[in-house]
Amino acid sequence: MSPAPESPLPPSGAAAEEARFGLGQVDLRMLRVPAEILALVPADFALQHRVLPLGWTEGGGLRVAVADPLATEGVDALALRLGCAVESVLAAPADLGEALRRSYENAPAAASGPQAAVAWVDGLLREALDRRASDIHVEPMSGRTQVRYRIDGVLQDGPPVPPPLRLAVGSRLKILAGLSIDEKRVPQDGHLPFSAAGRSVDLRVSTLPSLHGESLALRVLDRADRPAVDTLGLTPDQRRSLGELLARPDGLVLVTGPTGSGKTTTLYACLNHLSGPDRKILTVEDPIESPLTGVNQVMVRPDAGMSFAQALRAMLRQSPNVIMVGEIRDAETAEVALQAALTGHLVFSTLHTEDAPGAVARLADLGLRANLLASALRGVVAQRLVRTVCSHCSVLAGPVAHERRLIARYTDLPMDGWRRGTGCTACNGTGYRGRAGLFEFLPVDEAVGAEIAAGPGARRLRACARTLGWRSLREDGIRKAASGLTTLEEIFSVTPDDPS
């Protein structure tokens, strides 16, 4: 006797047509339904409506066995409950009753109670929004699955996934994101809209096969959050510098910093500022973070032969005024972006460097000629994100002795007015609530351009920029800490030391 299959395969050919119309019949006598499938339908619902979940269809719906093709109430209720299509196939009444008893007798906890997968996932997403999470991580470990939220840039524990629902929760999230349930060997990316308490968000879903199962990461993107230059946290001087860059008709503008430093938000704010009926704006991104009104957005598809450089070449034939390249990753993309900037386009892009002078050195390392770079580059903005002091529990707290010595290296600011949070329910005991940006501007004027053309060394550029009033990321952070916005611990943990 051959062993029963782990998951029933969908019928094919003529049998598929019969099953689709409720004419085919499935043999349940030797069937074993996987726990992750049973977990989707509570035992009391399955027994009451006499429906047995069997597996997923190729289209992402759920296949169930029924004994009466005319009793559609249970099938319809299940489709509404799960939020996906439900396809029924016939089974002998006696076999169905025995299969229901056998299946749910072996896994009572996996399919009963209020923590069924659908309700549990819905509660997970609602809690993430309530806690202001920017990311949700569902991570399988040995014998358990943990959930963590990224709040204000820091990971915090979420509710543990009930053991009976480990597989079902991942399957539910993949269904909602339009991903293949059966494919667990390669990474997948999808998109999930979600609304709760009057707030609508888009969740970018990424799966990654790991040792103990699929790890899922969900990035929360607020549909109502339309970044604007005035909301970035710029000082008046910085806002003036950015405004001068945005007023240029052509050239290359770079935003630099590590992953998670807010570069995309800054670029989107710039594009929103420039968007209008008199400009054609094109972007090439990987992935597209959020839709922008009035902007043509393109996603790179390496598997289809469209890289950043190839997409950028095609975009130049679309007669754009403004182009945004999500990231300059290689010499080819850097070269095409430079040529676009030299031929009358205003080009925005990002790099991963510590500070603004380092971005110039990085482009030179990619093979760009120094004289052409000096002609095309209009400015570089380096940035970081820091947590802000919780307004509900902040108290005055001046810097201690060793902090005073550090502050004196950079500024001559007064030593009063500094604040820190003591921890409360509003900030979950951290003393911080929300985040703000730190910025470093390097406008490329005639003097800086001459330094770049002579050989773009980061140290010489810093020295030249310093004579023109350049202020480093750490200096900007210390000034914002002095105003009570954040703390010195935050500043020194995210900003590089200033060699100059």
Protein Blocks (a to p, Z undefined) as FASTA:
>chain_A
ZZddfbdcddehjllmmmmnopaccdfklpccdfklmmmpcfklmmmnopacfbdcfkop
acdddfblklmmlmmmmmmmnopacddddddfklmmmmmmmmmmmmmmlmgcjkbfklmm
mmmmmmmmmnopabdcddddehiacddddeehiacddddddfklmmmmmmmmmmmnopaf
klmkbccdddddddeehiacdddddddddfkbccdddddddfklccdfklnopafklmmm
mmmmmmpcbdcdddeddehilmmmmmmmmmmmmgcfkbccdddddddfbacehiacdddd
fknopafklmmmmmmmnopabdcdfbafbfklmmmmmmmmmnopacddddddfblmlmmm
mmmmnopafklmmmmpnbdcdddddddddfklgccddddfklmmmmmmmmccdfehiacd
ebifknnonopacjddddddddddfklmmmmmnopafklmmmmmmmnopacfklmmmmmm
mnomacfklmmmmpccdfZZ
